[in-house]
Amino acid sequence: MRNNYRIFIGLGFFLSVSTFCLFAQVGINANSSAPDASAGLDVDFSNKGFLPPRMTTVQRNGIASPAEGLVVYNLDEKALNMYNGVAWKSLTPVDPFVCGLTITANHVVSRGVAPVNKTVAYGTVSGIPGELTKCWLSRNLGASQQATVVSDATEASSGWYFQFNHKQGFQYNGSRIPTSVWINNISESSNWVTANDPCSIELGAGWRLPTSTEWTNVDASGVWTDWNQPFGSALKLHAAGYLGPSDGALNDRGAGGYYWSSTHYAATYGWYLYFISSYSTVFYNTKSNGFPVRCLTDL
């Protein structure tokens, strides 16, 4: 037996529910008496919108066992989020990317990469000698600004530091953030995998760390003999320093440039770009060092 129930709500509209056994449709406003056959909920307004639950990232992550397809509005990201059965994803549409334009990243701690919540507008550059078909960020990942001189020792220009094949970034502004989870002995026979690549996680599919070959090509084709050429290039690479492998303390900010590649060398070593005031090369170093990263994507 089919039953029709009409429920009046407020002053401006009513809601109609048609039930047949356990089947129900809901129509609101003009569609109250005849919701579309394909819709479980048919909302019809010309001067009002649909308002989903609004919550912070912490509140969203506190939802127990979210259903696949669940939608909320994230107050931190200023975007709709949907749970895809595995993770929460932003529903903000992405415009086609053209190298040379600015790419804006909304960094949030909850993804396990950013040490702090911040939004950064990154410049992008291409045509770099040695790797002409790549598009690069013009500043380090996590940097609020581009370095003004090669010896720029500010936190704002240095960005975040990463241990090899680990996605957690570290900020150093008088102290290290986060203060825990420092790994002082990394031994694994693997290149930097995509699942841990902070460039891919924070900027989207296609973005990644450079390989050792790409750093070698840029270093050789740019005839980099000291720190003046890396900084004089469109990449504006500067001496952002590093976090030491034993304790994560800051070293050489303003004195040396250390930039990870994604390429494994040995169990405890990975390849990186290194330059100081009198030297520039691609070499290998201890994986538990915290080095800045410079992201790229293929054109």
Secondary structure in CASP SS format (residue, H / E / C, confidence):
PFRMAT SS
TARGET T0000
AUTHOR 0000-0000-0000
METHOD secondary structure of the structure
MODEL  1
M C 1.00
R E 1.00
N E 1.00
N E 1.00
Y E 1.00
R E 1.00
I E 1.00
F E 1.00
I E 1.00
G C 1.00
L C 1.00
G C 1.00
F E 1.00
F E 1.00
L E 1.00
S E 1.00
V E 1.00
S E 1.00
T E 1.00
F E 1.00
C C 1.00
L C 1.00
F E 1.00
A E 1.00
Q E 1.00
V E 1.00
G E 1.00
I E 1.00
N E 1.00
A C 1.00
N C 1.00
S C 1.00
S C 1.00
A C 1.00
P C 1.00
D C 1.00
A C 1.00
S C 1.00
A C 1.00
G C 1.00
L E 1.00
D E 1.00
V E 1.00
D E 1.00
F C 1.00
S C 1.00
N C 1.00
K C 1.00
G C 1.00
F C 1.00
L C 1.00
P C 1.00
P C 1.00
R E 1.00
M E 1.00
T C 1.00
T H 1.00
V H 1.00
Q H 1.00
R H 1.00
N H 1.00
G C 1.00
I C 1.00
A C 1.00
S C 1.00
P C 1.00
A C 1.00
E C 1.00
G C 1.00
L C 1.00
V E 1.00
V E 1.00
Y E 1.00
N E 1.00
L C 1.00
D C 1.00
E C 1.00
K C 1.00
A E 1.00
L E 1.00
N E 1.00
M E 1.00
Y E 1.00
N C 1.00
G C 1.00
V C 1.00
A C 1.00
W E 1.00
K E 1.00
S E 1.00
L C 1.00
T C 1.00
P C 1.00
V C 1.00
D C 1.00
P C 1.00
F C 1.00
V C 1.00
C C 1.00
G C 1.00
L C 1.00
T C 1.00
I E 1.00
T E 1.00
A E 1.00
N E 1.00
H E 1.00
V C 1.00
V H 1.00
S H 1.00
R H 1.00
G C 1.00
V C 1.00
A C 1.00
P C 1.00
V C 1.00
N C 1.00
K E 1.00
T E 1.00
V E 1.00
A E 1.00
Y E 1.00
G C 1.00
T E 1.00
V E 1.00
S C 1.00
G C 1.00
I E 1.00
P C 1.00
G C 1.00
E E 1.00
L C 1.00
T C 1.00
K E 1.00
C E 1.00
W E 1.00
L E 1.00
S C 1.00
R C 1.00
N C 1.00
L C 1.00
G C 1.00
A C 1.00
S C 1.00
Q C 1.00
Q C 1.00
A C 1.00
T C 1.00
V C 1.00
V C 1.00
S C 1.00
D C 1.00
A C 1.00
T C 1.00
E H 1.00
A H 1.00
S H 1.00
S H 1.00
G C 1.00
W C 1.00
Y E 1.00
F E 1.00
Q C 1.00
F C 1.00
N C 1.00
H C 1.00
K C 1.00
Q C 1.00
G E 1.00
F E 1.00
Q E 1.00
Y E 1.00
N C 1.00
G C 1.00
S C 1.00
R E 1.00
I E 1.00
P C 1.00
T C 1.00
S C 1.00
V C 1.00
W C 1.00
I C 1.00
N C 1.00
N C 1.00
I C 1.00
S C 1.00
E C 1.00
S C 1.00
S C 1.00
N C 1.00
W C 1.00
V C 1.00
T H 1.00
A H 1.00
N H 1.00
D C 1.00
P H 1.00
C H 1.00
S H 1.00
I H 1.00
E H 1.00
L H 1.00
G C 1.00
A C 1.00
G C 1.00
W C 1.00
R E 1.00
L C 1.00
P C 1.00
T C 1.00
S H 1.00
T H 1.00
E H 1.00
W H 1.00
T H 1.00
N H 1.00
V H 1.00
D H 1.00
A H 1.00
S H 1.00
G C 1.00
V C 1.00
W C 1.00
T C 1.00
D C 1.00
W C 1.00
N H 1.00
Q H 1.00
P H 1.00
F H 1.00
G H 1.00
S C 1.00
A C 1.00
L C 1.00
K C 1.00
L C 1.00
H C 1.00
A C 1.00
A C 1.00
G C 1.00
Y E 1.00
L E 1.00
G C 1.00
P C 1.00
S C 1.00
D C 1.00
G C 1.00
A C 1.00
L E 1.00
N E 1.00
D C 1.00
R C 1.00
G C 1.00
A C 1.00
G C 1.00
G E 1.00
Y E 1.00
Y E 1.00
W E 1.00
S E 1.00
S E 1.00
T E 1.00
H E 1.00
Y E 1.00
A E 1.00
A C 1.00
T C 1.00
Y E 1.00
G E 1.00
W E 1.00
Y E 1.00
L E 1.00
Y E 1.00
F E 1.00
I E 1.00
S C 1.00
S C 1.00
Y E 1.00
S E 1.00
T E 1.00
V E 1.00
F E 1.00
Y E 1.00
N E 1.00
T E 1.00
K C 1.00
S C 1.00
N C 1.00
G E 1.00
F E 1.00
P C 1.00
V C 1.00
R C 1.00
C C 1.00
L E 1.00
T E 1.00
D E 1.00
L C 1.00
END
